[in-house]
Amino acid sequence: MFLRVKARLLLCVRLMQSYPVHLDGDTRIVMEHTGMYYEQMARWLSNSDLFVSAVNPNFIKDFGNNSLRKVKTDNADSVKIVRYVICINEKLSIYY
């Protein structure tokens, strides 16, 4: 399974690296660090010279919890991560 994901990520990385307007400094790959599952992907993306940050999932969970609606889907989680990154962009630490 990971090989298929890795092949798709490689394609995505190549697209980002070949983008006409180079995305240095503007592209942020942010993921929740959950157990050991994120480590291989984070390391691989970081070794591709991309900005990668692994964030404590509790920070994202607690961020903006003022909504009465408690939607728990991958799309809703992705939107919440993006909102979190926009708010704390300058404080993100680089994954090594």
N, C-alpha and C positions, 0 to 999 in steps of 0.2 A: 504494500500500500504506500509506504513512504517513498518508494522509487517513483511512483506516478506523481505524487505530490511534489517531489523534488524536481521532476522534469517540468512540471507546470511552473514551479517557482523559478527555475532556470530561465524559462521563456520570459517570464515576467521581469526578471532581473535584466535580461538582455534588452528587453523593450525599454526599460527605464534608463539603462546606460546609453542607449542609442537615440534617445529622445532628442529632437532638434534643439530645443532649448535645454541645456544641461541642467539637471535638477539638484546639483550640489547644494546642500544646506537647506533646501526646501522640502526634500522628501524625508519623511519620518515613518519608519516601520515600528509600530508600537504594539506590544502584545502583553497579555497578562502572564505573569510567571506562576504557573500552576504545576507543582510537583516537578518532575523531571521532563515532562512532555514538551515543554517549550525550548529546552536547552539546545537540542540538535539543530532545530530550525533557526533559532536566534544566532547560534554560532556560525552556521552556514551563510546566512544572510549578511552577518557582520563581516565575515571573511570575503564577501563580494564587494567590499568597500561601500556598504550602505549604512545609513544611520539606523541603528536598531536600539530600541529601549524596551526593557522588560519591567513592567510595573506591577506592584503588589495589587492583587485583585480586590483587596479590601478598600484600597484608595478609590478605585473605580466604582465599587459597589456603593460606597458612602457618598460619592460625588452626585450632587443634584438629586437627592432622594426626597424631593419635595412634591413629587407627583402622586396624585391619588391613584393613578393607573399603574399597576404593577405588571407590565408586559415582560415576559422572559423568553425572548427568541434570539437567535443569532443576529438577525438584523437589528433588533432593539439594542442588543449588547454592543454591536459595532458602532451604532450611532452614539451610544453613551461614551464609548472609548474615544471617538472623534471629538466629542464635546469636551471631554476631559483634557485631551491633548491640546486643543485650541486654548483652553484656559491656562494650562501650566507649561506651555511649549518651551519656554526658556529654562525651565527647571528640570527638563528630562535629562536623565543621565544615559550615557552611551554604554551599551552592552559590549563587554570585551570577552 
